[in-house]
Amino acid sequence: KTPHPFLLPHEFFSAMYADLPSKWLSLIGGGGTYAFWKELRDSDFVRNHPNLLESTWHKTIPLGMHGDGGAFSKQDSLFVISWNSLLSDGSTIAKRFIFTVIRKSDMVENTLDEIWKVFAWSMNTLQEGLTPGLDLRGRDAGQRDALAGGWRGTLCQVRGDWEFYTQVFHFPQWNCGESMCYMCKASATNEEYLWTEVDDDAGWRRTRWTHEAYMLYLAARSLRIPLLLVLVIGLRLDCVMVDLLHTVDQGLASSVIGNVLWELVTRKVFGGATNDANVVGLDEDLAAYYKRTQVPFGSSRLQGKLTADRLRSHGFHKLKAKAAATRHLAVYALELWIRFSLKTDRDNMILAILMLLVEFYKIVDEEGMFF
């Protein structure tokens, strides 16, 4: 009654293709593979990949991997690893395939290393498009046959939040003073590389890592080299994505929108005599905005009433909302600020920030996979 802890990607490929070839191609994203790799042909990933020959592009599906924590109990949480095609169609739940789920209380020092050995072995098998010649212990696994009618898969993207990255890749913590970035030498203490500098000539821009330079840097300082980057053939540092949900939706955007909404509350623009009364007025105004603009229900709308506690957290002003709701509220915050702005230099600066945030989301919505 104990389920096997792993759903191996290469076994999934084989089983799905054998049973439902037409449905499988839609689910896993069989269309557009050549065009995908053609877009990336000048990237370091494609140019340096030993198994990604142009003759295989039309039958090689680009794959991503995602890791995150999940709620389990008051005393424990889950560690979830899933994978997906980058070209598949359908709902999220249909496109994401669980690799393994493990309780964090069951994890010891080398648990993730053992998981990555299994995951990498399966992914490397997928790259060849053949059943494995050797099993996980290096023993002869018998005759090699086509895995899924000649289809292959190549891991080219890793996604997760910062906690996941520090666990898996041993990246520095985001709040480390000397160095907090895996892409460059941005720092909070070294004035030459201050992360707060964003001009074109900011010092940290000159220190951005290539995969090869980063590996040499770790080796020269006897630092731990991420096992996943060692075991999965062709996987590189530049495959590790910046997660837009955490960095923008629940990071930058929630801070900007939270500050704007709270400032309008304290200016008492909604007619109340107190902040609490103005929060109530803001919530009513938001409900009218949703009705007027027909923002869809579900995660696209703020869940529950807007309260003062949802705009303030430990002395900071930050909107507490789901990522999709925050995205929709960027336009609302801009409209509010245009309506109530005092037209001072400071208000005009805030207006410019909101306009840029809305423009950013517009680009994300309108562009395809490649910007």
BALOBA-1460 file (C-alpha; in Angstrom, 3 decimals):
// residues 371
<rec num="1" residu="k" x="0.000" y="0.000" z="0.000"/>
<rec num="2" residu="t" x="3.031" y="2.272" z="0.008"/>
<rec num="3" residu="p" x="3.309" y="4.023" z="-3.379"/>
<rec num="4" residu="h" x="6.628" y="4.106" z="-5.191"/>
<rec num="5" residu="p" x="8.238" y="7.472" z="-4.361"/>
<rec num="6" residu="f" x="9.242" y="8.299" z="-7.926"/>
<rec num="7" residu="l" x="7.357" y="8.787" z="-11.171"/>
<rec num="8" residu="l" x="10.299" y="8.505" z="-13.532"/>
<rec num="9" residu="p" x="10.047" y="10.899" z="-16.495"/>
<rec num="10" residu="h" x="11.443" y="8.440" z="-19.053"/>
<rec num="11" residu="e" x="8.989" y="5.743" z="-17.924"/>
<rec num="12" residu="f" x="6.154" y="8.270" z="-18.188"/>
<rec num="13" residu="f" x="7.208" y="9.098" z="-21.765"/>
<rec num="14" residu="s" x="7.223" y="5.433" z="-22.749"/>
<rec num="15" residu="a" x="3.938" y="4.492" z="-21.081"/>
<rec num="16" residu="m" x="1.982" y="7.527" z="-22.287"/>
<rec num="17" residu="y" x="3.187" y="7.209" z="-25.870"/>
<rec num="18" residu="a" x="2.414" y="3.497" z="-26.013"/>
<rec num="19" residu="d" x="-1.128" y="3.931" z="-24.695"/>
<rec num="20" residu="l" x="-2.268" y="7.287" z="-26.091"/>
<rec num="21" residu="p" x="0.075" y="8.592" z="-28.791"/>
<rec num="22" residu="s" x="-2.218" y="11.339" z="-30.110"/>
<rec num="23" residu="k" x="-3.338" y="12.589" z="-26.695"/>
<rec num="24" residu="w" x="0.209" y="12.256" z="-25.409"/>
<rec num="25" residu="l" x="1.581" y="14.548" z="-28.101"/>
<rec num="26" residu="s" x="-0.882" y="17.277" z="-27.102"/>
<rec num="27" residu="l" x="-0.267" y="16.778" z="-23.386"/>
<rec num="28" residu="i" x="3.495" y="16.818" z="-23.593"/>
<rec num="29" residu="g" x="3.732" y="19.389" z="-26.381"/>
<rec num="30" residu="g" x="4.745" y="17.577" z="-29.524"/>
<rec num="31" residu="g" x="4.247" y="20.586" z="-31.776"/>
<rec num="32" residu="g" x="6.740" y="23.385" z="-32.283"/>
<rec num="33" residu="t" x="9.817" y="21.572" z="-31.012"/>
<rec num="34" residu="y" x="12.057" y="22.519" z="-33.935"/>
<rec num="35" residu="a" x="10.985" y="26.172" z="-33.755"/>
<rec num="36" residu="f" x="11.731" y="26.208" z="-30.022"/>
<rec num="37" residu="w" x="15.311" y="25.003" z="-30.394"/>
<rec num="38" residu="k" x="15.853" y="27.193" z="-33.452"/>
<rec num="39" residu="e" x="15.066" y="30.252" z="-31.295"/>
<rec num="40" residu="l" x="17.738" y="29.094" z="-28.840"/>
<rec num="41" residu="r" x="20.305" y="27.921" z="-31.355"/>
<rec num="42" residu="d" x="22.732" y="30.747" z="-30.460"/>
<rec num="43" residu="s" x="22.369" y="30.215" z="-26.708"/>
<rec num="44" residu="d" x="25.169" y="28.695" z="-24.657"/>
<rec num="45" residu="f" x="22.809" y="25.881" z="-23.688"/>
<rec num="46" residu="v" x="22.227" y="24.672" z="-27.250"/>
<rec num="47" residu="r" x="25.731" y="25.414" z="-28.541"/>
<rec num="48" residu="n" x="27.419" y="23.540" z="-25.685"/>
<rec num="49" residu="h" x="24.959" y="20.677" z="-25.275"/>
<rec num="50" residu="p" x="26.594" y="17.365" z="-26.293"/>
<rec num="51" residu="n" x="23.320" y="15.574" z="-27.101"/>
<rec num="52" residu="l" x="21.197" y="18.317" z="-28.664"/>
<rec num="53" residu="l" x="22.024" y="17.937" z="-32.358"/>
<rec num="54" residu="e" x="19.942" y="19.862" z="-34.900"/>
<rec num="55" residu="s" x="18.914" y="16.583" z="-36.528"/>
<rec num="56" residu="t" x="17.058" y="15.704" z="-33.285"/>
<rec num="57" residu="w" x="15.332" y="19.069" z="-32.659"/>
<rec num="58" residu="h" x="12.039" y="18.088" z="-34.323"/>
<rec num="59" residu="k" x="11.578" y="15.235" z="-31.830"/>
<rec num="60" residu="t" x="13.177" y="16.720" z="-28.708"/>
<rec num="61" residu="i" x="10.739" y="18.202" z="-26.188"/>
<rec num="62" residu="p" x="12.102" y="20.973" z="-23.912"/>
<rec num="63" residu="l" x="11.449" y="20.154" z="-20.257"/>
<rec num="64" residu="g" x="11.364" y="22.166" z="-17.071"/>
<rec num="65" residu="m" x="11.632" y="21.143" z="-13.433"/>
<rec num="66" residu="h" x="10.003" y="22.864" z="-10.458"/>
<rec num="67" residu="g" x="10.610" y="22.461" z="-6.751"/>
<rec num="68" residu="d" x="8.728" y="23.985" z="-3.848"/>
<rec num="69" residu="g" x="7.445" y="23.381" z="-0.355"/>
<rec num="70" residu="g" x="3.853" y="22.529" z="0.424"/>
<rec num="71" residu="a" x="1.645" y="22.469" z="3.506"/>
<rec num="72" residu="f" x="1.207" y="19.095" z="5.221"/>
<rec num="73" residu="s" x="0.532" y="19.553" z="8.924"/>
<rec num="74" residu="k" x="1.108" y="22.075" z="11.689"/>
<rec num="75" residu="q" x="4.426" y="20.429" z="12.518"/>
<rec num="76" residu="d" x="5.567" y="19.340" z="9.083"/>
<rec num="77" residu="s" x="5.640" y="20.342" z="5.423"/>
<rec num="78" residu="l" x="6.236" y="18.643" z="2.098"/>
<rec num="79" residu="f" x="9.005" y="18.948" z="-0.456"/>
<rec num="80" residu="v" x="7.510" y="18.600" z="-3.948"/>
<rec num="81" residu="i" x="9.417" y="18.117" z="-7.192"/>
<rec num="82" residu="s" x="7.604" y="18.131" z="-10.527"/>
<rec num="83" residu="w" x="8.503" y="18.394" z="-14.194"/>
<rec num="84" residu="n" x="6.719" y="19.575" z="-17.320"/>
<rec num="85" residu="s" x="6.959" y="20.197" z="-21.023"/>
<rec num="86" residu="l" x="7.518" y="23.843" z="-21.955"/>
<rec num="87" residu="l" x="5.294" y="23.443" z="-25.021"/>
<rec num="88" residu="s" x="2.249" y="21.574" z="-23.706"/>
<rec num="89" residu="d" x="-1.354" y="22.804" z="-23.829"/>
<rec num="90" residu="g" x="-4.101" y="22.580" z="-21.248"/>
<rec num="91" residu="s" x="-4.654" y="23.363" z="-17.600"/>
<rec num="92" residu="t" x="-1.763" y="23.567" z="-15.166"/>
<rec num="93" residu="i" x="-2.813" y="20.412" z="-13.320"/>
<rec num="94" residu="a" x="-2.779" y="18.472" z="-16.604"/>
<rec num="95" residu="k" x="0.645" y="19.747" z="-17.640"/>
<rec num="96" residu="r" x="2.600" y="19.233" z="-14.396"/>
<rec num="97" residu="f" x="3.833" y="15.760" z="-13.523"/>
<rec num="98" residu="i" x="4.860" y="14.885" z="-9.984"/>
<rec num="99" residu="f" x="8.303" y="13.320" z="-9.702"/>
<rec num="100" residu="t" x="8.350" y="12.888" z="-5.959"/>
<rec num="101" residu="v" x="6.829" y="14.211" z="-2.744"/>
<rec num="102" residu="i" x="8.641" y="13.819" z="0.561"/>
<rec num="103" residu="r" x="7.971" y="15.064" z="4.065"/>
<rec num="104" residu="k" x="10.668" y="17.465" z="5.224"/>
<rec num="105" residu="s" x="10.802" y="15.649" z="8.568"/>
<rec num="106" residu="d" x="11.921" y="12.525" z="6.673"/>
<rec num="107" residu="m" x="14.789" y="14.319" z="4.943"/>
<rec num="108" residu="v" x="18.373" y="14.014" z="6.117"/>
<rec num="109" residu="e" x="21.575" y="15.613" z="4.857"/>
<rec num="110" residu="n" x="21.946" y="13.554" z="1.680"/>
<rec num="111" residu="t" x="18.278" y="13.016" z="0.801"/>
<rec num="112" residu="l" x="18.237" y="15.547" z="-2.037"/>
<rec num="113" residu="d" x="21.479" y="14.166" z="-3.475"/>
<rec num="114" residu="e" x="19.931" y="10.719" z="-3.723"/>
<rec num="115" residu="i" x="16.809" y="12.161" z="-5.333"/>
<rec num="116" residu="w" x="18.877" y="14.024" z="-7.917"/>
<rec num="117" residu="k" x="20.759" y="10.848" z="-8.839"/>
<rec num="118" residu="v" x="17.477" y="9.175" z="-9.771"/>
<rec num="119" residu="f" x="16.105" y="12.273" z="-11.502"/>
<rec num="120" residu="a" x="19.299" y="12.894" z="-13.496"/>
<rec num="121" residu="w" x="19.509" y="9.243" z="-14.581"/>
<rec num="122" residu="s" x="15.962" y="9.424" z="-15.943"/>
<rec num="123" residu="m" x="16.534" y="12.791" z="-17.640"/>
<rec num="124" residu="n" x="19.755" y="11.580" z="-19.265"/>
<rec num="125" residu="t" x="17.858" y="8.525" z="-20.512"/>
<rec num="126" residu="l" x="15.257" y="10.857" z="-22.027"/>
<rec num="127" residu="q" x="17.963" y="12.781" z="-23.859"/>
<rec num="128" residu="e" x="18.988" y="9.635" z="-25.744"/>
<rec num="129" residu="g" x="15.429" y="8.614" z="-26.579"/>
<rec num="130" residu="l" x="16.233" y="4.988" z="-25.796"/>
<rec num="131" residu="t" x="15.411" y="2.682" z="-22.933"/>
<rec num="132" residu="p" x="18.258" y="2.691" z="-20.386"/>
<rec num="133" residu="g" x="21.318" y="0.586" z="-21.109"/>
<rec num="134" residu="l" x="22.296" y="0.608" z="-17.448"/>
<rec num="135" residu="d" x="20.083" y="0.707" z="-14.392"/>
<rec num="136" residu="l" x="20.517" y="3.099" z="-11.460"/>
<rec num="137" residu="r" x="23.252" y="0.912" z="-9.955"/>
<rec num="138" residu="g" x="25.179" y="0.748" z="-13.212"/>
<rec num="139" residu="r" x="24.127" y="-2.822" z="-14.034"/>
<rec num="140" residu="d" x="23.306" y="-3.997" z="-17.549"/>
<rec num="141" residu="a" x="19.612" y="-3.316" z="-18.221"/>
<rec num="142" residu="g" x="19.395" y="-5.316" z="-21.457"/>
<rec num="143" residu="q" x="18.627" y="-4.373" z="-25.040"/>
<rec num="144" residu="r" x="18.031" y="-0.723" z="-25.805"/>
<rec num="145" residu="d" x="14.867" y="0.159" z="-27.719"/>
<rec num="146" residu="a" x="13.184" y="3.373" z="-28.851"/>
<rec num="147" residu="l" x="11.634" y="4.986" z="-25.792"/>
<rec num="148" residu="a" x="8.575" y="6.717" z="-27.284"/>
<rec num="149" residu="g" x="8.560" y="6.365" z="-31.028"/>
<rec num="150" residu="g" x="11.827" y="8.267" z="-31.305"/>
<rec num="151" residu="w" x="10.769" y="11.183" z="-29.093"/>
<rec num="152" residu="r" x="13.234" y="12.614" z="-26.605"/>
<rec num="153" residu="g" x="13.222" y="15.152" z="-23.802"/>
<rec num="154" residu="t" x="15.876" y="17.578" z="-22.588"/>
<rec num="155" residu="l" x="15.859" y="19.416" z="-19.267"/>
<rec num="156" residu="c" x="16.587" y="23.073" z="-20.016"/>
<rec num="157" residu="q" x="14.838" y="24.954" z="-17.197"/>
<rec num="158" residu="v" x="14.783" y="24.860" z="-13.391"/>
<rec num="159" residu="r" x="12.205" y="26.887" z="-11.425"/>
<rec num="160" residu="g" x="11.639" y="27.452" z="-7.739"/>
<rec num="161" residu="d" x="11.706" y="29.988" z="-4.954"/>
<rec num="162" residu="w" x="14.860" y="31.228" z="-3.255"/>
<rec num="163" residu="e" x="14.633" y="28.675" z="-0.437"/>
<rec num="164" residu="f" x="14.565" y="25.876" z="-3.002"/>
<rec num="165" residu="y" x="17.580" y="27.315" z="-4.796"/>
<rec num="166" residu="t" x="19.615" y="27.578" z="-1.610"/>
<rec num="167" residu="q" x="18.794" y="23.955" z="-0.785"/>
<rec num="168" residu="v" x="19.440" y="22.523" z="-4.236"/>
<rec num="169" residu="f" x="22.189" y="24.727" z="-5.644"/>
<rec num="170" residu="h" x="23.652" y="26.091" z="-2.394"/>
<rec num="171" residu="f" x="23.171" y="29.635" z="-3.654"/>
<rec num="172" residu="p" x="23.675" y="32.417" z="-1.098"/>
<rec num="173" residu="q" x="20.704" y="33.587" z="0.935"/>
<rec num="174" residu="w" x="18.907" y="36.639" z="-0.475"/>
<rec num="175" residu="n" x="19.752" y="38.675" z="2.655"/>
<rec num="176" residu="c" x="23.468" y="37.876" z="2.749"/>
<rec num="177" residu="g" x="25.332" y="41.151" z="2.936"/>
<rec num="178" residu="e" x="28.530" y="40.410" z="1.064"/>
<rec num="179" residu="s" x="26.994" y="38.489" z="-1.830"/>
<rec num="180" residu="m" x="23.373" y="37.453" z="-2.373"/>
<rec num="181" residu="c" x="23.115" y="36.630" z="-6.070"/>
<rec num="182" residu="y" x="23.959" y="33.517" z="-8.092"/>
<rec num="183" residu="m" x="24.112" y="35.512" z="-11.332"/>
<rec num="184" residu="c" x="26.670" y="38.122" z="-10.333"/>
<rec num="185" residu="k" x="28.629" y="39.561" z="-7.404"/>
<rec num="186" residu="a" x="25.946" y="42.026" z="-6.309"/>
<rec num="187" residu="s" x="26.520" y="43.050" z="-2.706"/>
<rec num="188" residu="a" x="25.039" y="45.054" z="0.152"/>
<rec num="189" residu="t" x="28.424" y="45.800" z="1.708"/>
<rec num="190" residu="n" x="30.899" y="46.064" z="-1.184"/>
<rec num="191" residu="e" x="30.339" y="49.564" z="-2.572"/>
<rec num="192" residu="e" x="31.833" y="48.564" z="-5.914"/>
<rec num="193" residu="y" x="29.004" y="46.063" z="-6.519"/>
<rec num="194" residu="l" x="26.033" y="47.593" z="-4.654"/>
<rec num="195" residu="w" x="22.806" y="45.810" z="-5.611"/>
<rec num="196" residu="t" x="20.861" y="49.066" z="-5.234"/>
<rec num="197" residu="e" x="22.679" y="50.579" z="-8.230"/>
<rec num="198" residu="v" x="20.666" y="49.960" z="-11.397"/>
<rec num="199" residu="d" x="22.266" y="52.267" z="-13.972"/>
<rec num="200" residu="d" x="23.889" y="50.863" z="-17.096"/>
<rec num="201" residu="d" x="27.318" y="51.313" z="-15.510"/>
<rec num="202" residu="a" x="26.445" y="49.647" z="-12.175"/>
<rec num="203" residu="g" x="29.468" y="47.714" z="-10.944"/>
<rec num="204" residu="w" x="27.740" y="44.344" z="-10.531"/>
<rec num="205" residu="r" x="26.873" y="44.263" z="-14.246"/>
<rec num="206" residu="r" x="30.538" y="43.607" z="-15.037"/>
<rec num="207" residu="t" x="30.598" y="40.562" z="-12.758"/>
<rec num="208" residu="r" x="27.796" y="38.468" z="-14.209"/>
<rec num="209" residu="w" x="28.735" y="34.792" z="-14.208"/>
<rec num="210" residu="t" x="28.920" y="32.409" z="-17.119"/>
<rec num="211" residu="h" x="28.340" y="28.774" z="-16.228"/>
<rec num="212" residu="e" x="31.984" y="27.927" z="-16.798"/>
<rec num="213" residu="a" x="33.277" y="30.841" z="-14.714"/>
<rec num="214" residu="y" x="30.919" y="30.000" z="-11.853"/>
<rec num="215" residu="m" x="32.040" y="26.367" z="-11.766"/>
<rec num="216" residu="l" x="35.699" y="27.462" z="-11.691"/>
<rec num="217" residu="y" x="34.916" y="29.966" z="-8.930"/>
<rec num="218" residu="l" x="33.349" y="27.259" z="-6.755"/>
<rec num="219" residu="a" x="36.144" y="24.790" z="-7.403"/>
<rec num="220" residu="a" x="38.893" y="27.323" z="-6.658"/>
<rec num="221" residu="r" x="37.352" y="28.035" z="-3.249"/>
<rec num="222" residu="s" x="36.519" y="24.387" z="-2.480"/>
<rec num="223" residu="l" x="32.830" y="25.269" z="-2.393"/>
<rec num="224" residu="r" x="30.162" y="22.657" z="-3.047"/>
<rec num="225" residu="i" x="29.308" y="22.298" z="-6.720"/>
<rec num="226" residu="p" x="25.531" y="21.771" z="-7.264"/>
<rec num="227" residu="l" x="25.015" y="18.079" z="-7.955"/>
<rec num="228" residu="l" x="22.135" y="18.642" z="-10.365"/>
<rec num="229" residu="l" x="24.424" y="20.718" z="-12.618"/>
<rec num="230" residu="v" x="26.969" y="17.913" z="-12.547"/>
<rec num="231" residu="l" x="24.665" y="14.952" z="-13.136"/>
<rec num="232" residu="v" x="22.172" y="16.191" z="-15.765"/>
<rec num="233" residu="i" x="24.013" y="16.272" z="-19.061"/>
<rec num="234" residu="g" x="23.978" y="19.755" z="-20.600"/>
<rec num="235" residu="l" x="22.231" y="21.522" z="-17.696"/>
<rec num="236" residu="r" x="23.804" y="24.905" z="-16.977"/>
<rec num="237" residu="l" x="23.672" y="27.727" z="-14.469"/>
<rec num="238" residu="d" x="21.751" y="29.857" z="-16.984"/>
<rec num="239" residu="c" x="18.938" y="27.257" z="-16.934"/>
<rec num="240" residu="v" x="18.058" y="28.355" z="-13.381"/>
<rec num="241" residu="m" x="15.223" y="30.845" z="-13.785"/>
<rec num="242" residu="v" x="14.332" y="33.984" z="-11.878"/>
<rec num="243" residu="d" x="10.846" y="33.186" z="-10.580"/>
<rec num="244" residu="l" x="8.495" y="35.992" z="-11.654"/>
<rec num="245" residu="l" x="5.767" y="34.978" z="-9.193"/>
<rec num="246" residu="h" x="7.999" y="35.463" z="-6.157"/>
<rec num="247" residu="t" x="10.192" y="38.324" z="-7.380"/>
<rec num="248" residu="v" x="7.495" y="40.495" z="-8.981"/>
<rec num="249" residu="d" x="3.942" y="39.375" z="-8.146"/>
<rec num="250" residu="q" x="4.596" y="38.654" z="-4.474"/>
<rec num="251" residu="g" x="7.666" y="40.845" z="-4.231"/>
<rec num="252" residu="l" x="8.089" y="44.141" z="-6.059"/>
<rec num="253" residu="a" x="4.479" y="44.509" z="-7.244"/>
<rec num="254" residu="s" x="2.896" y="43.693" z="-3.883"/>
<rec num="255" residu="s" x="5.165" y="46.260" z="-2.216"/>
<rec num="256" residu="v" x="4.433" y="49.002" z="-4.759"/>
<rec num="257" residu="i" x="0.676" y="48.391" z="-4.764"/>
<rec num="258" residu="g" x="0.507" y="48.013" z="-0.976"/>
<rec num="259" residu="n" x="2.306" y="51.323" z="-0.444"/>
<rec num="260" residu="v" x="0.097" y="53.139" z="-2.958"/>
<rec num="261" residu="l" x="-3.149" y="51.828" z="-1.478"/>
<rec num="262" residu="w" x="-2.078" y="52.578" z="2.091"/>
<rec num="263" residu="e" x="-0.991" y="56.107" z="1.226"/>
<rec num="264" residu="l" x="-4.387" y="56.815" z="-0.318"/>
<rec num="265" residu="v" x="-6.025" y="55.393" z="2.804"/>
<rec num="266" residu="t" x="-4.003" y="57.745" z="5.040"/>
<rec num="267" residu="r" x="-4.864" y="60.667" z="2.758"/>
<rec num="268" residu="k" x="-8.507" y="59.762" z="3.478"/>
<rec num="269" residu="v" x="-9.525" y="60.091" z="-0.171"/>
<rec num="270" residu="f" x="-12.406" y="57.627" z="0.283"/>
<rec num="271" residu="g" x="-14.348" y="59.970" z="2.566"/>
<rec num="272" residu="g" x="-13.858" y="58.325" z="5.954"/>
<rec num="273" residu="a" x="-12.694" y="60.121" z="9.086"/>
<rec num="274" residu="t" x="-10.290" y="57.324" z="10.088"/>
<rec num="275" residu="n" x="-7.920" y="54.968" z="8.337"/>
<rec num="276" residu="d" x="-10.193" y="52.016" z="9.061"/>
<rec num="277" residu="a" x="-13.159" y="53.805" z="7.549"/>
<rec num="278" residu="n" x="-11.136" y="54.606" z="4.452"/>
<rec num="279" residu="v" x="-10.060" y="50.967" z="4.109"/>
<rec num="280" residu="v" x="-13.752" y="50.091" z="4.011"/>
<rec num="281" residu="g" x="-14.242" y="52.744" z="1.321"/>
<rec num="282" residu="l" x="-11.268" y="51.355" z="-0.605"/>
<rec num="283" residu="d" x="-12.745" y="47.848" z="-0.475"/>
<rec num="284" residu="e" x="-16.050" y="49.145" z="-1.822"/>
<rec num="285" residu="d" x="-14.247" y="51.045" z="-4.578"/>
<rec num="286" residu="l" x="-12.338" y="47.881" z="-5.514"/>
<rec num="287" residu="a" x="-15.562" y="45.864" z="-5.699"/>
<rec num="288" residu="a" x="-17.000" y="48.471" z="-8.074"/>
<rec num="289" residu="y" x="-13.812" y="48.294" z="-10.175"/>
<rec num="290" residu="y" x="-14.098" y="44.507" z="-10.462"/>
<rec num="291" residu="k" x="-17.725" y="44.798" z="-11.539"/>
<rec num="292" residu="r" x="-17.010" y="47.583" z="-14.020"/>
<rec num="293" residu="t" x="-14.023" y="45.883" z="-15.654"/>
<rec num="294" residu="q" x="-15.420" y="42.339" z="-15.384"/>
<rec num="295" residu="v" x="-12.261" y="40.898" z="-13.856"/>
<rec num="296" residu="p" x="-12.908" y="37.127" z="-13.696"/>
<rec num="297" residu="f" x="-13.600" y="35.425" z="-10.377"/>
<rec num="298" residu="g" x="-11.152" y="33.002" z="-8.776"/>
<rec num="299" residu="s" x="-7.506" y="33.828" z="-8.302"/>
<rec num="300" residu="s" x="-7.833" y="36.913" z="-10.532"/>
<rec num="301" residu="r" x="-9.746" y="38.731" z="-7.772"/>
<rec num="302" residu="l" x="-8.651" y="39.530" z="-4.248"/>
<rec num="303" residu="q" x="-9.962" y="36.786" z="-1.985"/>
<rec num="304" residu="g" x="-11.993" y="38.172" z="0.919"/>
<rec num="305" residu="k" x="-12.300" y="41.774" z="2.041"/>
<rec num="306" residu="l" x="-9.466" y="44.256" z="1.839"/>
<rec num="307" residu="t" x="-8.418" y="45.119" z="5.407"/>
<rec num="308" residu="a" x="-5.731" y="47.254" z="6.995"/>
<rec num="309" residu="d" x="-3.849" y="44.098" z="8.024"/>
<rec num="310" residu="r" x="-3.623" y="43.067" z="4.386"/>
<rec num="311" residu="l" x="-1.791" y="46.296" z="3.579"/>
<rec num="312" residu="r" x="0.654" y="46.306" z="6.499"/>
<rec num="313" residu="s" x="3.105" y="43.664" z="7.709"/>
<rec num="314" residu="h" x="5.628" y="44.167" z="10.522"/>
<rec num="315" residu="g" x="5.902" y="47.887" z="9.860"/>
<rec num="316" residu="f" x="6.117" y="47.525" z="6.075"/>
<rec num="317" residu="h" x="3.345" y="48.258" z="3.597"/>
<rec num="318" residu="k" x="2.775" y="45.252" z="1.370"/>
<rec num="319" residu="l" x="-0.369" y="43.821" z="-0.172"/>
<rec num="320" residu="k" x="-1.204" y="40.288" z="0.964"/>
<rec num="321" residu="a" x="-2.809" y="38.598" z="-2.028"/>
<rec num="322" residu="k" x="-2.396" y="35.773" z="-4.502"/>
<rec num="323" residu="a" x="-0.077" y="36.446" z="-7.410"/>
<rec num="324" residu="a" x="-2.813" y="36.626" z="-10.052"/>
<rec num="325" residu="a" x="-4.849" y="39.064" z="-7.959"/>
<rec num="326" residu="t" x="-1.795" y="41.286" z="-7.489"/>
<rec num="327" residu="r" x="-1.216" y="41.405" z="-11.242"/>
<rec num="328" residu="h" x="-4.761" y="42.629" z="-11.873"/>
<rec num="329" residu="l" x="-4.493" y="45.197" z="-9.098"/>
<rec num="330" residu="a" x="-1.527" y="46.915" z="-10.782"/>
<rec num="331" residu="v" x="-3.908" y="48.591" z="-13.257"/>
<rec num="332" residu="y" x="-6.331" y="49.438" z="-10.448"/>
<rec num="333" residu="a" x="-3.562" y="51.075" z="-8.385"/>
<rec num="334" residu="l" x="-2.537" y="53.137" z="-11.417"/>
<rec num="335" residu="e" x="-6.122" y="54.288" z="-12.014"/>
<rec num="336" residu="l" x="-6.515" y="55.250" z="-8.347"/>
<rec num="337" residu="w" x="-3.286" y="57.242" z="-8.350"/>
<rec num="338" residu="i" x="-4.280" y="59.128" z="-11.505"/>
<rec num="339" residu="r" x="-7.627" y="59.910" z="-9.870"/>
<rec num="340" residu="f" x="-6.244" y="61.145" z="-6.543"/>
<rec num="341" residu="s" x="-2.683" y="62.280" z="-7.309"/>
<rec num="342" residu="l" x="-1.650" y="65.680" z="-5.977"/>
<rec num="343" residu="k" x="0.568" y="66.247" z="-9.062"/>
<rec num="344" residu="t" x="3.648" y="66.983" z="-6.931"/>
<rec num="345" residu="d" x="7.112" y="65.799" z="-8.010"/>
<rec num="346" residu="r" x="6.841" y="62.908" z="-5.546"/>
<rec num="347" residu="d" x="3.397" y="61.920" z="-6.763"/>
<rec num="348" residu="n" x="4.584" y="62.092" z="-10.369"/>
<rec num="349" residu="m" x="7.493" y="59.762" z="-9.507"/>
<rec num="350" residu="i" x="5.047" y="57.258" z="-7.986"/>
<rec num="351" residu="l" x="2.882" y="57.617" z="-11.090"/>
<rec num="352" residu="a" x="5.874" y="56.739" z="-13.278"/>
<rec num="353" residu="i" x="6.618" y="53.634" z="-11.164"/>
<rec num="354" residu="l" x="3.028" y="52.433" z="-11.511"/>
<rec num="355" residu="m" x="3.031" y="53.069" z="-15.258"/>
<rec num="356" residu="l" x="6.212" y="51.021" z="-15.635"/>
<rec num="357" residu="l" x="4.776" y="48.176" z="-13.555"/>
<rec num="358" residu="v" x="1.635" y="48.051" z="-15.698"/>
<rec num="359" residu="e" x="3.751" y="48.192" z="-18.864"/>
<rec num="360" residu="f" x="5.875" y="45.298" z="-17.567"/>
<rec num="361" residu="y" x="2.803" y="43.130" z="-17.037"/>
<rec num="362" residu="k" x="1.477" y="44.138" z="-20.465"/>
<rec num="363" residu="i" x="4.698" y="42.911" z="-22.082"/>
<rec num="364" residu="v" x="4.520" y="39.622" z="-20.165"/>
<rec num="365" residu="d" x="0.901" y="39.086" z="-21.259"/>
<rec num="366" residu="e" x="1.388" y="39.964" z="-24.910"/>
<rec num="367" residu="e" x="4.693" y="38.294" z="-25.632"/>
<rec num="368" residu="g" x="5.084" y="34.590" z="-26.279"/>
<rec num="369" residu="m" x="7.690" y="32.269" z="-24.795"/>
<rec num="370" residu="f" x="10.535" y="34.352" z="-26.270"/>
<rec num="371" residu="f" x="10.684" y="38.079" z="-25.540"/>
